[in-house]
Amino acid sequence: GIPEELYNELVRYAKYASGAYQVLCPRPMGNTLVTQFTDIITSTQGFVARDDTRKELVISFRGSREIASAIIVDTSLVLSPLRGPGLPKNTDAHVHTGFLYAFRSVGDRVLNILGEQFERFPRYEVTVSGKPRCHSLGGAIACIAALSIRNSFPDAALRLFTYGQPRTGDPSFAELVETVIGMDNIFRGVHSFDGVPTMIPTKLGYRHHGTEYWQFAEPPAPRHVRRCVGSEDPEGSASIPSTGINLPHMVYFEQPIASDPTVCI
C-alpha cells in the first residue's frame, strides 16, 4: 500500500486531468483558471490553473480524438528524435511521433504562459497532469511537457501525474524523464488491467519510465496501490498482457473521465 496522503494526491490530480475534458472549466478544482489553450490543427487542448492556497500552478492536458485514432497506425508508432519547444537538445532520446506532434502544437504557448505566471509568482510549484480518454494522449503529452518545463524552468519545483499513460518513448527517453524530473516527482498511475499502458509493445523499442503507482485491486484505496520504482517493474502493470481500451482505462482513482463537471466549479 501507499500512505493515505499520497493516495489523496493521486485522486486530486486525476480530477484536474478530468477537468481538461470538460467543454467549460471556469474554476478547476475551485481555483483560478489562468487560461485554456487549444491547437486548431491537432485539437490538442488543456488549461493552466493557479491554486493560491497551495501556491501551485497546474497544467492539465487532454489529447485530440484525431491523433488518438492514429496512435496504433504504423507510421505514428515510428520513434522520432526528441525535438520541440523547451526540450533538452543534447540527447539521443526518441519518442512516439504522434505524441511529439501533439506536444509541439501547444508547447510554446504553455511555456509562455508559465513564464508570465512565474514573473508574478516566482516561488509557485508546478504540477503537470494528463489523463486518458481513447488512447491516453493526455498522459503522454503531459510527460513530454513536464520534461520541457523542467528544462526551461530548472529552479521551479515540478511534479508529474499521469493516468493510463502508454509507453511514450525509447529507453533513452525513459531514462531522461527519470533523471531530469526525478523518480520521486513522477506519479504514473495505472488502474488494474487497463490495457493502454502496455498497448505499445516494448519490442517496437518503447519503454515506460518510472515511477508507477498501480491500483492492483478494487475498491480504490491506499492499501490497493503498489509503488513500482522500476520502469518495467515485473511486480507492476507490465505483468499483465494488454487487452486494449477497456473499462479500467475510463476510471482512475475514483474519478470517471469526462463525466464529472463538479471538478470545474
N, C-alpha and C positions, 0 to 999 in steps of 0.2 A: 504493500500500500504506500500511499504518499500522505504528507501532512494535509490536514483539512484546509489550512491557509492557502497552500499551493493549489489544491483542488478548486477552491473558490476563485482563484485567479484564472484557471483554465475555463471555468464557467463564464467569468466576466468577459474575457476576450472572445469567447465564442459568440456572445451576444453582440459585441461590437462588430464582429465579422458578419453576423447575420444581418445587421443593420445596413450593410453595404448593398444588400439585395432588395431593400425597400425602395419603392418609387420615390418617396419623400422621407428624409430622415432629418427633421429640423433640429432635434436635440438628441444626438446619440448618447444613450445611457443617461439622459438628463443633463448632458453637458453642452458646451458651446460648439456649434458647428462652424468651423473656420471656413471651409469651402468643400464643395463637391466637385469632382473632376470626371470628365468623360472624353474619350477619344472617339470621334465620329466614325473613323475608318474601321477601327478594331472593336469598337463598343466596350473597350476596357474602361472600367469606372470604379469609383470609390469615394472616400471622403477623408478629410483631416478634421479631427475633433480636439478640443482642448479642455482638460479637466483641471480647473484652477485649484481645486481642493487637494488633489494628489500631485499637482504640479507636473502634469504629464500631457504630451501630445500623442494622439493615437491616429495612426494611418491604417485604414481598413480597405482592402481590395476585394473586388469581385471580378470575375473574368467574363468574357463575352461568350455567348452561345455559338457564335460563328466560328471562333477559334477552337472552342471546345469540341465542335463536331469534327475538326480536322486533326485532333491530337493523335489519334491512332493510325492516321494515314502515314505511309512510309516516308514521304518527303518531309513531314513535320517532325518525325521521330529522329531525323538526322541531327547529330550534335554539331552546334555551331560555336566558334570561338566566343568567349565571354567579352563582348564589346557593347558598350552602351553608356548612357549618362551616369557619371559618377562612379562607374565600376573600376576596380583595380586594373591597371594597364599591363603590368609586368607579370602575367600569369598565362599558363598554358591550359587553364580550365575551359571546358566546353559545356554548353547547356542545350536543352531542348530548343529547337529552332522556333517553334510556336510560342513557347513561354517567353523567350527572349524578345520576340517581335512584339508581344503584348506589353511587356515592361517598357520597351523603348518608346512606345506610343504615348506614355504618360510620365516617364521618368524625369524629364527636365522640369515639367510643371510641379511635380511633387517636391523636388529638391528646391525649387524657387520658393514654394510656399513655406517649406520648413526654414529656409534661410530668413525669410521675413519674420517668422514666428520667433526664431532664436534671437533676432535683434531686439525684440520686446521681452522675451522670456528666456534669457541665456542659460538658466540653470534647470530648465524643464527637461525631464526624461522623455524618451521616445519609445513607444511600443508599436510594432508593426503586426498587423493581423490579417489573416486570409482564411476563408472557409469555403467548403465545397458546394457546388451545385453542378450537375453534369460531371465533368472530369476534374473538378477542383483546380481550375485555373487560378482562383483567388489565392490559394495557398502557395502555389509555385511562383506567382508574381510577387507575393509578399516576401518570399525568401530572397529573390533576386533584388528586390527593392531594399530590403534590410541591409544587404551587402553594400549596395550603392550608398545608402545613408550613412552607414558606419564609416565607409571610406571617405565620404565627403565631409562628415562632421565627427572627426575622431575623438573629440572631447566630450561628446554627448553620451550619456548612459542610454543603452539601447537593449530592448528585448524583442524577440520574435516568437509569435504564437501562430501556428498554422494547424489546420484541421483537415484531415483527409488528403494531405498533400501527396501527389505522386512523386516518384523519383524524378528529379529535376535536371540533374547533370551527371557528369562523369566523376570518377574518384577524385580527380584534382579539384573539381568544383566542390564536392562534399568536404574535402579537407580544408579548402579555402574558407568556406562558410563556418566551419567549426573553429578555425584559427582566428579569423577576423572578428566574428561576432562573439565567440566564446561558448563552450559547451553548456555552461551554467546559465546562459542567457537565451538558450534555444528551447522551445517547448513545442515539439511536433506531435500533436495529438492524433491518435488513431483509435477509432471505435470498433472494437471486437473484430469481426471478419470483413470489414469494409474492404472491397476489392480494388479500389482505386490506388491506394498507396503502393501496391505491388503489380499494378496493371502493366506498367512499362517494365519489361524484364531486365535483369542485370546482364543477360547475355548480349544485349544491344549496347553495352558499355556504360550503363547507368548505375549509380549507387546512391542510396539515401545518405543524408547527413544525420548526425545525432542532434539533439537528444530526444528520443521518442518517449511519449507517455501513452502507454497502451491500456485502454479500458478493455480488459480481457473477459469481463463477466458483467451480468446485469444483477441488480439495478445500478445505475450510475452512482458511485460512491467512492470516497478516497481509498477504501480498502480494496477496491476492484480496479485500481490503476497501478500499473507497474512502470517504473522508470528504467528505460533501457538506454544505457550510455553509448554503446557501440552503434556504428552506422547501419549495420545489417545484423543486429543482435538476434541470435537464434532463439532467444527467450522472449522475443517480441513478435510483432505482427508479421515479420518476414518468415515466420514458421508456418504461416497459413497460405496456401495457394490462392491466387487471385480468382475471384468469381465475378469480377467486373462491378458495375454500378449496382448497388443493392440498398436495402433499407438502412443498414447502419451508416451508409455514406450520407444520408439525409438528416441525421440527428446526431449532434455532438454535445456531450456533457449536459444533457437535459434540454438542449436548445435545438428546436426544429429549424431547418434552414428556410429563410424567406417567407415564413408564415406567422411571424410574431411582430406586429407593428409597435408593441409596447416598448421595444428596445430603442425606439426613436423619439420618446417623449419624456 
